[in-house]
Amino acid sequence: MIQNQRIHILNLGFNYEWILESFQKSRPDKVYLIRKKVEDERAVNAQKEIKKFLKKTSAELKIVNFDSDIYELVKKVHEIISKEKKNIIYLCITPGQRDSLSVFIISSMLFHNEVKEICLYSLKGGEFTTLPHFQMKLPKSEIIEAIKFIALNEEGCTKKKLRDHLFEKKILKISKKTKFPEHSQYVKLNRAVLDPAEHEWHLIKIEGKKRGSKVTLTEEGEKWSKIF
């Protein structure tokens, strides 16, 4: 993979002229054009003009279709960022629908640690202006893995089932020298995952006691599971 390329992600609107003007200044190596699957004559024309322009510059164009679900778009942007993590990502917050622009801002905050560099920019009137972005504190990776697993277990997830998953996948580990490995695993599960997920992040609810306790997602936890 070529590193340090300039990767632009932008939403497709109807006005393409100042997009082309900004590309002359920013010189992208690859452009991901986000657009809804519903055909619109003006959007189709804008896509054709952008494709024609980029072909002259040898820049690569990728079309990314999505429906109207905002969580779907966050996932698609995350996939692009993961794929292009060794490059410089530019997220444009000017053209397109408001929901899509909000997703770009959220993505720059959520996934900034996964990529070499990520920038927000505006290209109003053909000007290419980089903007500041803010970092968002995320739950630790083991908590994210836990809520993903809980979300997949629609029939119900017990504390034991979650413990087995996290230790089998080596997401959680304990010292091999411990005399009581099962007890140590539950202590680790509580301290590293369940306690912060329930009391600090408010992502889960726990009903019952000991290993048979049922672990479910809160409304906030369901939102996070949709993103990751």
N, C-alpha and C positions, 0 to 999 in steps of 0.2 A: 504493500500500500504506500502511495506517495504521501509524505508527511508535510505538514505546514501549508496545505492548500487553503484557499479562502472559500469556505462553504457558506452559501447564502440559503436561508430558508425564509420564504415569504408566501403570503396568502395572495391568491389571484383575485384582483378586482376587475373593473372595466377600463380604468385609465392606465394605459401601459406606457405612454410616451415618457413620463418622468421616471419610470422604472428603467427604461433604456438609457436615459440621460445619466442616472446615478451609476449604472453599470459601467459606463465609459470612465467614471472616476474611480470606482472601487475595484474594477477588474476581477470579477469572481472566477474561480476555477471550476466550480460546480454550483448549480442552482437547483434547489428542491422547491418546486412550485406546488403549494397546497391548494387544492380546489375541491369543491363539492361535486358529487357524482352527477347531480342534475345538470343537464345541458342548458346553457344560455348562450345565445348567439354572440353577445358582446364579450362574454368570457372566453368563448372559443376563439374569437378573433384576436383577443389580447394574448392568448396562449400561442397562437400561430406567429404573431409578431415578435414575441419574446424568443420563441424557438428560432426564428429566422435570424434575429440579431445575434444570439449566442453561437449559432453555427459559424458565423463569420469570425468569431473570436476564439474558436476551438474550445469554448467552455462546455461542460457537460450539463445536460438538462434532465432532471428526473421529475416526473409528474406523480404526485401523491394524492390519491382520491380518498375522500372520507364522507361519511354521512353527516348527520347533524349532531351526533353525540360528542360532547366536549371532552369526556374521558377518553373516547376513542382517539381523538386528536392528540391529547397529551401523550398517549402511548405511542402514537406514530412519530411524534417529534422526539420522544425519548429513544425510539429505535434508530432514528437518523443520527442523533447525538452519539449514541453508543457505537454506531458503525463508523462515524467520522471523528472519534475521540482524539485522534492524533493530529487533527487539523484545527484551524481557527473557525469557529462557528459564528455566523452573523445572523441574528434573528431580526427581521424587519417588522416594525409595529405600525406601519402606515397604511398600506392598501388592504382591502378585504373587509371581512365582517368583524364586528367588535368582539365576538366570542373567540374568534381565532387569534386576534391580537392579544387578548387576555391570556390565552394559552401560551403564547410565546413568552410573555413576561413571567408567567408562573414557571415555565420550563427553565428559563435562565436562572431562576432562583433555586429550583429543585435540583438541577443536574449539573451545576457549575463545577462540582468536584470530579465529575466523570470525564472531563474533556480538557484538552490542552489549554484552550482559551475560548470564552464565549462572550459575545458582545450583542447588545441591543442597538439598533440603529433606526433612524428615520430618514426617509428619502423624499420628503415633501418638496414638490416643485423641482425635482431633479437633484436637489442637494443631498449629499450623503453625510449624515451627522450621527456620530456615535453617541450613545447615551449611557449614563451610569446604571448599573443594576445592583441589586441587593442580594445578599446570601440568606438562605432560609435554613434554619436548623432542622435536620431530619432525624427520625428515629434511627437507632443503630441497625445495621444490616440484619442482625439476628431477630430483631423485632419485626422488621419488614417481612422477613421470611416466615415468621410465625403468623402474621395476619394473612399472608397469601395462602398458607396451608389451611388456616381456619376457614377462610372463604371458600376453599375447594371442598371442604367437608360439610356439605349441606345437610347430611343426616345427623350431624353433631360431632363436635370435637371435644374429647376429654383431655384432661391434663396429661394422662399417661400417653395417649396417642400423640400429643404434641411433643412430649419429651422424647418418645421413640424416634419421631421424625427428625428432630433437631440434632440428636446425638448420632443417629445412623448416617445422616448427611454430613457429619463432622462440623456442623455449624456451631455447636456447643461442645466443649471438651472439658474433661476433669483430669486431675493428676492420676497417673497409673499407680501411684503409691498409696492411694487411699484404701483404708480397710473396709469401708462401706460404700462401694461404688454407686449403688442404686440410690441411697440416701443423698450422696453427694451430687448426683445428677439432678434430683429434685430441688436441692438447695440452689444449684447453679441456675436451673430453669426459673425459679422464683425470683432470684436476685437480678439476673441478666435480662429476663424477658417479661415475665408476668407482672412483677411489681411496677416497673417503669411503664409498661404498656397500659396498665390499669389506672395507676394513680398519677403519673406524670403526663402521659399522652392521651388518656381517656379513650383508648382504642378498643378495649375489650371489657367484657363482664364475666365474672366467675361465679358460678352457682354450685353450691355443695361444698364438700370438704375432701381433702386428701386427693389421691390419684384419680378418683372417679369424678372429680369436679368437672362440670361442663363449662367450656370456654366458648363464648360467642363474641361477635363483633358488635360494637356500638355503631350508631349512625356515622360517627366520625371515622371509625375503623373501616366501615364499608367503603367510604370515599377513598381512603388511602389504598385499599385493596384494588380498587378500580384503576388507580394510577400505576401501581406496580405489578 
